[in-house]
Amino acid sequence: MNSMFDTLKDMKNGKVAVVGLGLSGISTVDYLLRNGISPDLFDSRITPPNKDAIEEKYKSLKQSFGVFSDNEFLDYTYVIVSSGITLKTPALANALRHNENVFCDVELFARINTKPVLAITGSNGKSTAVGWLEHALNGLGIKAAACGNYGVPVLDVIDKDVDVFVIELSSFQLESVQSLECAAAVVLNVSEDHMDRYDSFEDYSKAKNKIYRHADLCIYNQDDFQTKPLISHDNVVSFGSLDECCEQTCWQYDVTNKLLLKNGRQIACLDDFNISGNHNGLNGLVVLAMAQAIGVDVELDSTLAVFKSFAGLPHRCQLTLDANGVRYIDDSKATNVASTLAALNGLANDKNIILIAGGDAKGADLAELADAIDRDVKFVVALGKDKQQFESFVPAEKLSIVDDLKQAVEQAGKVSVSGDCVLLSPACASIDMFKNYQQRGLMFQSLVKELRQ
């Protein structure tokens, strides 16, 4: 692998393209400019968001907007691609055939970074685990920066004064990451997501598994065999339910008693944490295992107190309001079926859920929710691009199809009684109706408060 100086020197002497001018693309451009490298800028959209600002800010750089020609990037030594753009795009596939330096910002980070990395991927729960780990390490005096798919591009923080990077990685990012060395890496779970991008579930799963490639410690979910490292590795631990231990070191969660265990020995009880839900029992195991991987004694009472103080992330099973005995919960970050199943499993109590769901299913089959809805949900309010899918598996008397989130909140309010939980957990992306899941969650919070006034 190149050293940091070799990589940057090579880029200065070569010709660099940045493809895709969203959050990570702009971050990459700024990083390159800070290091004396002037890239050419490309975006396949004729008018990407903030185009005017981009044109003004980078007027000294060559800029190109619109569909790429098939040979667009053949003359470049480095092509840094937004992970949202598939490498199967003809122009990028052609470039890759001639040049191995076609990758996303995380691979550039990996070639330059000199500090320890804790890396987390999975279909569901990764942002919570990343945020929890960052919170705990900083609380213990270990300077940690959460970044990557978490919303903070890796190149925005690479030069910061930190002891460790906690990186959330998507399958899209992992597709082109070859060099990322990790003190510990985990695949939390793998369930169908982004099937509009992958040829098969196996392809998606393999992309996630690349996180283990250069990890000192591999942590996998023993309840989900798709998370097990495909490479042979000397240092592997597992986490999961109370079933038989699969590795020499096993972190286990006892659902019945809410206990977090290591090799059968109680470490903590989830009831003592500021975060709830059985899915967070499993997240807690991962956070403890990863902290231990960089030398934290996670069994000290004073250390555990810091882990217990984490209160969760915005839009992730976040209590918005408790009014007249009805709890309104914002889980807008549930953009796939597995996330919604986890929320239902963690929050349901004797069929008390009024579920607001729907949006862009990204090619997934929402009928995978059928059993959980039958078991845990009193009523479903469906909205968004793929709302009609719910009609195939939710009885008509238990379903309302609406046009927008305002109608959804109003309908949920009408059918709820004391003891119920109105849960926005869409199982779908937000892009059909909103800028992002954050905007969807904030609108839900605003509408709930309005309704209750």
MOBEL-V692351 format. One record per helix or strand. SS is the DSSP state (@ for helix, = for strand). FROM is the first residue (numbers start at 0). TO is the last residue. If there is no record, write none. Layout:
BEGIN
ss=<SS SS>
from=<FROM FROM>
to=<TO TO>
END
This chain:
BEGIN
ss=<@ = @ = @ = = @ = @ = @ = @ = @ = = @ = = @ = = = = @ @ @ = = @ = = @ = @ @ = @ = = @>
from=<3 15 22 39 50 62 77 89 101 104 115 125 143 153 163 170 180 183 200 213 217 224 235 249 258 264 269 277 300 317 325 336 352 359 365 376 386 395 398 404 420 428 436>
to=<12 18 33 42 56 64 80 97 102 111 120 138 147 156 167 173 181 186 211 214 220 226 239 253 261 268 271 292 307 322 329 346 356 359 375 381 391 397 400 414 423 428 451>
END
